[in-house]
Amino acid sequence: MIIRDYNPKDELAWLRCRLMAFLDCSYFDDVKRKKDVYENPSINLVAEKDSQIVGFIDIEYQPEKSATIWDLGVLPEYRCLSIATKLFNEAKARLLKLGVKRIEVWTQDDIEA
């Protein structure tokens, strides 16, 4: 598995991964037909295994200030393999280099969240 930058060619695979990752949680009804584009700079990473996107993280940030995690998910069959942790750790390392000192995340009512 590799963690890499999202590429616009990944959009359909990203959308499918997001749909399946959120299907079994209270966020199931937030279906998107295209990937969000953020007003501020962002870090958009995917986890890829065997040429398939199995996880993703999207973080919008303001350099030297704060960041917000907007999307983080992993396909159900790839959970419990530390993929979300690897995505977050890579994003956090990049944010620290940019001087970001605070990260916010919004969660749902699910126990796992």
TISEDREN-806110 format. One record per atom (N, C-alpha, C, O, CB): atom name; x, y, z; residue number from 1. Coordinates in pm, whole numbers. Each point is the difference from the previous one (the first is absolute). Glycine has a CB too. Layout:
BEGIN
 atom      X      Y      Z  nr
   CA      X      Y      Z NUM
...
This chain:
BEGIN
 atom      X      Y      Z  nr
    N     83   -118      0   1
   CA    -83    118      0   1
    C     87    124      0   1
    O    105      4     65   1
   CB   -286   -128     55   1
    N    137    225   -195   2
   CA     73    126     -2   2
    C    -95    114     39   2
    O   -120     -5    -27   2
   CB    278    -83   -151   2
    N   -103    189    240   3
   CA    -70    124     27   3
    C     55    101   -100   3
    O    121     19     -9   3
   CB   -158    -71    260   3
    N    -52    115   -326   4
   CA     46     94   -103   4
    C    -99    115    -12   4
    O   -110     -4     54   4
   CB    225   -182   -178   4
    N    -72    289     51   5
   CA    -87    113    -26   5
    C   -117    -42    -89   5
    O     15    -81    -91   5
   CB    181    238    115   5
    N   -310   -100      4   6
   CA   -117    -17    -87   6
    C     32     65   -134   6
    O     65    104     -6   6
   CB   -226   -106    205   6
    N    114    -61   -306   7
   CA     16     52   -135   7
    C   -141     16    -57   7
    O    -85    -86     24   7
   CB    315    -27    -57   7
    N   -258    220    -42   8
   CA   -135     16    -56   8
    C    -50   -122    -78   8
    O   -120    -21    -11   8
   CB    167    264     -1   8
    N     43   -323    -43   9
   CA    -41   -123    -69   9
    C    -59   -102     97   9
    O    -67    -94    -43   9
   CB    246    134   -128   9
    N   -156    -21    300  10
   CA    -51    -91    104  10
    C   -145     29     38  10
    O    -57    -73     81  10
   CB    289     54      4  10
    N   -293    123   -141  11
   CA   -128     46     53  11
    C   -106   -109      9  11
    O    -61    -16    106  11
   CB    115    237   -201  11
    N    -77   -296     -9  12
   CA   -104   -103      4  12
    C     31   -107    105  12
    O    -88    -41     76  12
   CB     41     82   -319  12
    N    172    -86    248  13
   CA     40   -100    101  13
    C    -12     59    141  13
    O    -40    -69     93  13
   CB    196    -39   -261  13
    N   -120    236    183  14
   CA    -12     67    130  14
    C   -147      7     42  14
    O    -33    -29    115  14
   CB    241    166   -164  14
    N   -296    -99    -44  15
   CA   -143      8     30  15
    C    -56   -137     41  15
    O    -77     -9     96  15
   CB     56    199   -258  15
    N     60   -293     92  16
   CA    -46   -136     35  16
    C     51    -41    138  16
    O    -74    -56     81  16
   CB     69     -4   -325  16
    N    131     87    269  17
   CA     59    -34    130  17
    C    -72     75    111  17
    O    -32    -59    104  17
   CB    255     15   -213  17
    N   -247    173     89  18
   CA    -69     80    101  18
    C   -140    -54     26  18
    O    -42    -12    115  18
   CB    175    214   -184  18
    N   -205   -235    -36  19
   CA   -135    -53     13  19
    C     -1   -129     83  19
    O    -79    -14     93  19
   CB     19    117   -315  19
    N    148   -195    188  20
   CA      5   -128     71  20
    C     52     17    143  20
    O    -45    -68     91  20
   CB     81    -49   -310  20
    N     59    208    238  21
   CA     56     22    134  21
    C   -104     59     95  21
    O      4    -26    120  21
   CB    221     58   -223  21
    N   -317     48     50  22
   CA    -99     67     83  22
    C   -134    -73      4  22
    O    -89     39     76  22
   CB    202    175   -129  22
    N   -129   -319    -25  23
   CA   -129    -67    -13  23
    C    -52    -58    131  23
    O   -121     -2     23  23
   CB    184    -50   -256  23
    N     27      5    319  24
   CA    -44    -64    124  24
    C     10     91    123  24
    O     10    -48    113  24
   CB     61   -167   -212  24
    N    -73    346     76  25
   CA      6     93    112  25
    C   -112    104    -14  25
    O    -74     -1    -99  25
   CB    325    -34    122  25
    N   -262    122     73  26
   CA   -108     99     -3  26
    C     22    106   -108  26
    O    -86     85    -22  26
   CB     53   -124    266  26
    N    146     36   -310  27
   CA     31     95   -108  27
    C    -39    -58   -137  27
    O     38     55   -103  27
   CB    152     39    241  27
    N   -263   -205   -139  28
   CA    -34    -73   -122  28
    C    -74     85   -103  28
    O      9    -28   -120  28
   CB    -19   -176    257  28
    N    -62    305    -93  29
   CA    -81     77    -94  29
    C     72    121    -59  29
    O    -60     76    -76  29
   CB   -137   -151    204  29
    N    323     93    -97  30
   CA     78    111    -58  30
    C     68    -49   -127  30
    O    123    -11     -7  30
   CB    -85    113    237  30
    N   -118   -130   -330  31
   CA     49    -51   -128  31
    C     47    117    -86  31
    O    -70    100    -14  31
   CB    -88   -300     26  31
    N    275    185    -70  32
   CA     56    104    -87  32
    C     12    -54   -141  32
    O     23   -119    -20  32
   CB    103    221    214  32
    N   -142    -14   -289  33
   CA     14    -39   -141  33
    C    129     55    -59  33
    O     37    -35   -112  33
   CB   -284     30     90  33
    N    315     90     98  34
   CA    134     46    -37  34
    C     74     37    127  34
    O    -60     36    101  34
   CB    -20     47   -327  34
    N    210    -91    218  35
   CA     83     26    117  35
    C      1    150     29  35
    O      4     82    -91  35
   CB    140   -283     40  35
    N   -148    234    179  36
   CA      3    141     40  36
    C    132     65    -40  36
    O    106    -62      0  36
   CB   -259      9    191  36
    N    142    181   -225  37
   CA    116     86    -21  37
    C     -8    104    111  37
    O   -105     61     20  37
   CB    116    -99   -278  37
    N     99     59    328  38
   CA     -3     85    118  38
    C     46    143    -32  38
    O     78     23    -92  38
   CB    -37   -225    234  38
    N    -92    295    -63  39
   CA     34    141    -16  39
    C    146     26     34  39
    O     67     78    -67  39
   CB   -304    -17    121  39
    N    287   -128     49  40
   CA    138     15     45  40
    C     84   -116    -51  40
    O    -54    -95    -57  40
   CB    -23    220    263  40
    N    209   -119   -187  41
   CA     83   -114    -40  41
    C    -45   -127     72  41
    O    -60      6    107  41
   CB    254    150   -148  41
    N   -165   -270    -20  42
   CA    -42   -126     61  42
    C    101   -110    -25  42
    O     79      5    -94  42
   CB   -317     63     66  42
    N    232   -166    115  43
   CA     77   -124    -15  43
    C   -102   -108    -28  43
    O    -92    -21     80  43
   CB    283     97     76  43
    N   -176   -143   -267  44
   CA    -93   -105    -42  44
    C     81   -124    -30  44
    O     73     -6    -99  44
   CB   -240    175      5  44
    N    154   -268    180  45
   CA     78   -123    -13  45
    C    -91   -119    -20  45
    O   -115     -1     44  45
   CB    295     99     99  45
    N   -128   -198   -211  46
   CA    -71   -127    -14  46
    C     93   -113     40  46
    O    122     10    -11  46
   CB   -267     83   -175  46
    N     84   -200    233  47
   CA     73   -125     24  47
    C    -36    -91   -116  47
    O   -117    -20    -32  47
   CB    115     45    290  47
    N    104    -80   -322  48
   CA    -21    -84   -117  48
    C     60   -137     24  48
    O    114    -13     46  48
   CB   -113    214   -197  48
    N    -79   -304    119  49
   CA     48   -138     11  49
    C    -46    -74   -126  49
    O   -118      2    -34  49
   CB    111      1    291  49
    N    101    -66   -323  50
   CA    -31    -75   -122  50
    C    -79     85   -100  50
    O    -99    -45    -57  50
   CB     98   -166    192  50
    N     47    333   -155  51
   CA    -60     96    -95  51
    C   -143     41     36  51
    O    -73     49    -85  51
   CB    217   -149    -90  51
    N   -184     80    301  52
   CA   -134     38     46  52
    C     14    100    115  52
    O     82    -18     89  52
   CB   -177   -206   -159  52
    N     14    328     67  53
   CA     -3     94    111  53
    C    -81    -63    113  53
    O   -117    -32    -17  53
   CB    138    235   -138  53
    N     45   -220    270  54
   CA    -64    -67    113  54
    C    -22     94    118  54
    O    -65    -37     98  54
   CB    170   -175   -171  54
    N    -52    334     64  55
   CA    -17     98    107  55
    C     35    139    -49  55
    O     62     16   -105  55
   CB    -12   -192    274  55
    N    -89    277    -92  56
   CA     23    139    -41  56
    C     -5     92    121  56
    O    -60    -32    103  56
   CB    -40    -17   -328  56
    N    163    165    211  57
   CA    -11    107     98  57
    C     10    132    -75  57
    O     85     16    -88  57
   CB     16   -158    275  57
    N   -188    235   -153  58
   CA      1    134    -58  58
    C      3    101    114  58
    O    -86     -1     88  58
   CB    -42    -77   -295  58
    N    228    164    203  59
   CA     17     99    106  59
    C     21    137    -64  59
    O     89     17    -84  59
   CB     10   -191    241  59
    N   -180    269   -117  60
   CA     16    139    -44  60
    C     77     74    110  60
    O    -23    -23    118  60
   CB   -194     18   -256  60
    N    309     93     98  61
   CA     81     66    102  61
    C     29    146    -34  61
    O    -13     44   -114  61
   CB    114   -264    167  61
    N    -61    291     51  62
   CA     52    135    -13  62
    C    143     -6     53  62
    O     20    -28    118  62
   CB   -252    141    -92  62
    N    332    -87   -112  63
   CA    140    -12     43  63
    C     27     75    130  63
    O    -47    112     22  63
   CB    113   -134   -261  63
    N     10    -44    325  64
   CA     42     53    129  64
    C   -117     28     94  64
    O     14     74     98  64
   CB    182     25   -212  64
    N   -313   -158     84  65
   CA   -116     21     88  65
    C    -64   -133     33  65
    O     49    -72     88  65
   CB    -88    299   -188  65
    N    -70   -260     31  66
   CA    -75   -120     36  66
    C    -45    -76   -124  66
    O     13     48   -113  66
   CB    -89     65    321  66
    N     25   -232   -184  67
   CA    -47    -87   -108  67
    C   -129    -68     43  67
    O    -28    -13    119  67
   CB    266    -24   -200  67
    N   -316     -6    -18  68
   CA   -123    -74     25  68
    C     -1   -126    -84  68
    O     18      5   -121  68
   CB   -141    208    176  68
    N    103   -326     10  69
   CA    -17   -126    -73  69
    C   -145     -4    -47  69
    O    -92     -2     82  69
   CB    274   -121     56  69
    N   -202    123   -268  70
   CA   -135     -5    -55  70
    C    -44   -142    -31  70
    O   -117    -34     20  70
   CB    154    261   -115  70
    N     53   -309     48  71
   CA    -35   -138    -34  71
    C    113    -94     40  71
    O    118     29    -25  71
   CB   -262     51   -166  71
    N    109   -191    251  72
   CA     93   -106     34  72
    C    -79   -129     -3  72
    O   -100    -14     71  72
   CB    249    166     72  72
    N   -105   -247   -223  73
   CA    -72   -126     -6  73
    C     84   -113    -56  73
    O    100     23    -70  73
   CB   -308    105     43  73
    N    167   -249     58  74
   CA     66   -121    -47  74
    C   -108   -100    -38  74
    O   -101    -13     70  74
   CB    306     54     77  74
    N   -185   -110   -259  75
   CA    -96   -103    -40  75
    C    -17   -101    113  75
    O     98    -35     67  75
   CB    -34     64   -310  75
    N   -187    -76    266  76
   CA    -24    -93    112  76
    C     93   -121      2  76
    O     46    -40    107  76
   CB   -280    114   -113  76
    N    261   -132   -108  77
   CA     84   -120     -3  77
    C    149     28     27  77
    O     79    -94     12  77
   CB   -242     -1   -173  77
    N    201    222    171  78
   CA    138     37     28  78
    C     15     67    136  78
    O    108     50     32  78
   CB    -71    -25   -276  78
    N   -141    -23    323  79
   CA      8     60    133  79
    C     83    -88     93  79
    O     22   -118    -27  79
   CB   -247    228     -7  79
    N    271    -51    142  80
   CA     82    -67    102  80
    C    137    -38    -53  80
    O     63    -92     52  80
   CB   -271      5     51  80
    N    255    157   -207  81
   CA    134    -21    -53  81
    C     85    126     16  81
    O    106     13    -63  81
   CB   -198   -180   -102  81
    N     47    259    247  82
   CA     68    127     29  82
    C      9     94   -120  82
    O     86     88     -3  82
   CB     45   -210    173  82
    N   -219    105   -268  83
   CA      4     85   -118  83
    C    -37    144     35  83
    O     67     93    -44  83
   CB   -124   -291   -100  83
    N    -48    218    221  84
   CA    -39    136     40  84
    C    113     66     80  84
    O     27    118    -17  84
   CB   -270   -187     21  84
    N    306     -7     82  85
   CA    112     53     78  85
    C    116     41    -90  85
    O     60    105     20  85
   CB   -128   -250    173  85
    N     98     63   -292  86
   CA    108     33    -95  86
    C    -33    124    -81  86
    O     86     85    -22  86
   CB    -26   -327      9  86
    N   -185    252    -32  87
   CA    -42    120    -73  87
    C     13    123     88  87
    O     54    102    -43  87
   CB   -211   -241    -95  87
    N    106    131    261  88
   CA      7    113     91  88
    C    144     38     32  88
    O     35    118      0  88
   CB   -254   -186     97  88
    N    304    -31    -70  89
   CA    139     30     34  89
    C     73     69   -114  89
    O     79     92     23  89
   CB    -79   -290    129  89
    N    -24    155   -275  90
   CA     62     66   -116  90
    C    -50    144    -13  90
    O     78     92    -22  90
   CB    -56   -315    -95  90
    N   -153    240    131  91
   CA    -56    136     -9  91
    C     52     88    113  91
    O     33    116    -22  91
   CB   -239   -210    -87  91
    N    214     39    230  92
   CA     49     77    115  92
    C    144     44    -21  92
    O     35    114     31  92
   CB   -190   -240    118  92
    N    238     38   -202  93
   CA    140     36    -26  93
    C      8    116   -100  93
    O     82     91     16  93
   CB    -11   -329     31  93
    N   -154    233   -148  94
   CA      0    108   -100  94
    C    -49    131     62  94
    O     55    107    -28  94
   CB    -93   -276   -154  94
    N    -66    161    265  95
   CA    -53    120     64  95
    C    102     62     95  95
    O     12    123      6  95
   CB   -241   -219    -25  95
    N    301     14     92  96
   CA    102     53     91  96
    C    108     76    -78  96
    O     48    103     47  96
   CB    -91   -294    112  96
    N     80    141   -275  97
   CA     98     71    -84  97
    C    -53    135    -47  97
    O     78     91    -27  97
   CB     12   -312    -47  97
    N   -221    233     64  98
   CA    -64    124    -42  98
    C    -27     94    118  98
    O    -54    109    -18  98
   CB    -49   -234   -173  98
    N    139     81    310  99
   CA    -18     83    119  99
    C   -139     -5     60  99
    O    -33     82     86  99
   CB    204     61   -179  99
    N   -253   -239     50 100
   CA   -135    -13     56 100
    C     11    -56    141 100
    O     68   -100     24 100
   CB   -169     63   -254 100
    N     34    103    323 101
   CA     13    -38    140 101
    C   -126    -63     59 101
    O      3    -51    112 101
   CB    160    235    -90 101
    N   -274   -181    -96 102
   CA   -125    -53     54 102
    C    -78    -67   -113 102
    O     -7     51   -112 102
   CB      1    129    291 102
    N    -53   -297   -148 103
   CA    -82    -72    -97 103
    C   -137    -25     64 103
    O     -9    -49    112 103
   CB    214    -61   -219 103
    N   -310    143     33 104
   CA   -136    -27     44 104
    C    -56   -115    -82 104
    O     38    -21   -115 104
   CB    -72    262    183 104
    N    -57   -315     -7 105
   CA    -72   -105    -72 105
    C   -143     -2     53 105
    O    -23     14    120 105
   CB    235   -152   -157 105
    N   -306    121    -53 106
   CA   -141    -11     35 106
    C    -38   -147    -12 106
    O     34    -65    -98 106
   CB    -87    303     18 106
    N    -16   -290    180 107
   CA    -37   -141     -3 107
    C   -153    -13      7 107
    O    -72     96     28 107
   CB    293   -160     82 107
    N   -266    -56   -135 108
   CA   -141    -34     11 108
    C    -27    -67    134 108
    O     87     -5     87 108
   CB   -104    -20   -338 108
    N   -101    -26    266 109
   CA    -40    -62    127 109
    C     44   -146     13 109
    O    -29    -64    101 109
   CB   -164    218    -99 109
    N    260   -207   -101 110
   CA     41   -140      5 110
    C     99    -24    113 110
    O     84     86     29 110
   CB   -122   -105   -277 110
    N     30    -94    311 111
   CA     92    -37    108 111
    C    144      5    -49 111
    O     88     50     69 111
   CB   -265   -195     34 111
    N    201     91   -224 112
   CA    135     -3    -54 112
    C     59    140    -16 112
    O    120     19     20 112
   CB   -177   -231   -137 112
    N    -26    309     81 113
   CA     48    137    -17 113
    C     41     59    133 113
    O     44    115      6 113
   CB   -193    -85   -205 113
